[in-house]
Amino acid sequence: MVKWEDKYSLGVESIDAQHQELFHIANRIYELLKNEMILDKFDHIMEIIDELKNYTVDHFKDEEEYMKSIGYKKFLSHKVAHTDFLDKMESIDVNKIDNGHNEYLLGILDFVCVWLVEHIMKEDKLIVA
């Protein structure tokens, strides 16, 4: 589980709100992982993956437009980090989901949480520095 903290705030209201929603999606992954009442999690996993993909596409577009609007000098390298994330999401092998729902969810959760926190703290914070 990953919690939003003030230290993640960039001070750009729209981007901060979107980051908070990404934390919310990550926490839905965690909640699904911990839910022992759902035995077949495949459809739920696919729903969250699709939501995460769609939301990040929109978020990255908005964030990139903001960077361009302020003339952010590291725009291209930042865009590459976004593209790498989207490529990782697209490379998810849904056939592996059935081999172990919880292990698969744990892998997705780890990737998303680590990427999200590190990206905000190391990359996004530079936008407003």
C-alpha positions in Angstrom: 0.0 0.0 0.0 1.3 3.4 -0.9 -0.1 6.6 0.7 -0.1 10.1 -0.7 2.0 12.4 1.3 2.6 16.2 1.0 6.2 15.5 0.0 4.9 14.2 -3.3 3.1 17.4 -4.1 4.5 19.5 -7.0 2.3 22.5 -6.2 0.6 22.2 -9.6 -3.0 21.4 -8.6 -4.0 19.5 -11.7 -0.9 17.3 -11.7 -1.1 16.7 -8.0 -4.7 15.6 -8.3 -3.7 13.2 -11.1 -0.9 11.8 -9.1 -3.3 11.2 -6.2 -5.5 9.3 -8.5 -2.6 7.1 -9.5 -2.0 6.4 -5.8 -5.7 5.5 -5.6 -5.3 3.0 -8.5 -2.2 1.5 -6.9 -4.1 1.0 -3.7 -6.9 -0.7 -5.6 -4.3 -3.2 -6.7 -3.2 -3.7 -3.1 -6.9 -4.2 -1.9 -7.5 -6.8 -4.6 -4.3 -8.6 -3.6 -5.4 -8.7 0.0 -9.0 -9.7 -0.8 -9.3 -13.5 -0.1 -13.0 -13.5 -1.0 -12.3 -13.2 -4.7 -10.9 -16.5 -5.9 -10.7 -15.7 -9.6 -9.2 -12.2 -9.9 -8.5 -12.2 -13.6 -11.3 -9.9 -14.7 -10.5 -7.5 -11.8 -6.8 -7.5 -12.7 -7.6 -6.7 -16.3 -9.9 -3.9 -15.3 -7.3 -2.3 -13.1 -4.5 -2.7 -15.8 -6.8 -1.1 -18.4 -7.7 1.7 -16.0 -4.0 2.3 -15.2 -3.0 2.3 -18.9 -5.8 4.7 -19.9 -5.2 7.0 -16.9 -1.5 7.2 -17.4 -1.9 8.0 -21.1 -4.1 11.0 -20.2 -1.9 12.0 -17.2 1.3 11.9 -19.2 -0.3 13.9 -22.0 -1.4 16.6 -19.5 1.9 16.6 -17.7 3.8 16.9 -21.0 1.6 19.8 -22.1 2.4 21.5 -18.8 6.1 21.0 -19.3 6.0 22.4 -22.8 3.9 25.4 -21.5 6.7 26.4 -19.0 9.5 25.6 -21.4 10.9 22.7 -19.3 14.4 22.0 -20.6 14.4 18.3 -19.8 11.1 17.6 -21.6 12.4 15.0 -24.0 14.1 12.8 -21.3 11.0 13.1 -19.2 8.9 12.0 -22.1 11.1 9.0 -22.6 10.5 7.9 -19.0 6.7 8.2 -19.6 7.1 6.1 -22.8 9.1 3.5 -21.0 6.3 3.2 -18.4 3.6 2.8 -21.1 5.8 0.3 -23.0 6.1 -1.7 -19.7 2.3 -1.6 -19.3 1.8 -2.7 -22.9 4.2 -5.6 -22.5 2.2 -7.2 -19.7 1.6 -10.8 -20.6 -2.0 -11.5 -19.6 -1.5 -15.2 -20.2 0.7 -15.2 -17.1 -2.1 -13.9 -14.9 -3.8 -17.2 -14.6 -0.6 -18.9 -13.3 -0.9 -17.1 -10.0 -3.1 -14.1 -9.4 -1.6 -12.9 -6.2 2.0 -13.2 -7.4 1.1 -11.3 -10.6 -0.7 -8.6 -8.6 2.3 -8.3 -6.3 4.6 -7.8 -9.3 2.3 -5.1 -10.8 1.9 -3.4 -7.4 5.6 -3.3 -6.8 6.4 -2.0 -10.3 3.7 0.7 -10.1 4.4 1.9 -6.5 8.2 2.0 -7.0 7.9 3.7 -10.4 5.3 6.2 -9.2 7.2 7.3 -6.0 10.6 7.4 -7.7 9.3 9.2 -10.8 7.5 11.9 -8.8 10.5 12.4 -6.4 13.3 12.2 -9.0 11.7 13.4 -12.2 8.5 15.3 -11.6 10.0 17.4 -8.8 12.5 18.8 -11.3 9.7 20.3 -13.3 8.9 22.8 -10.6 12.4 23.2 -9.1 
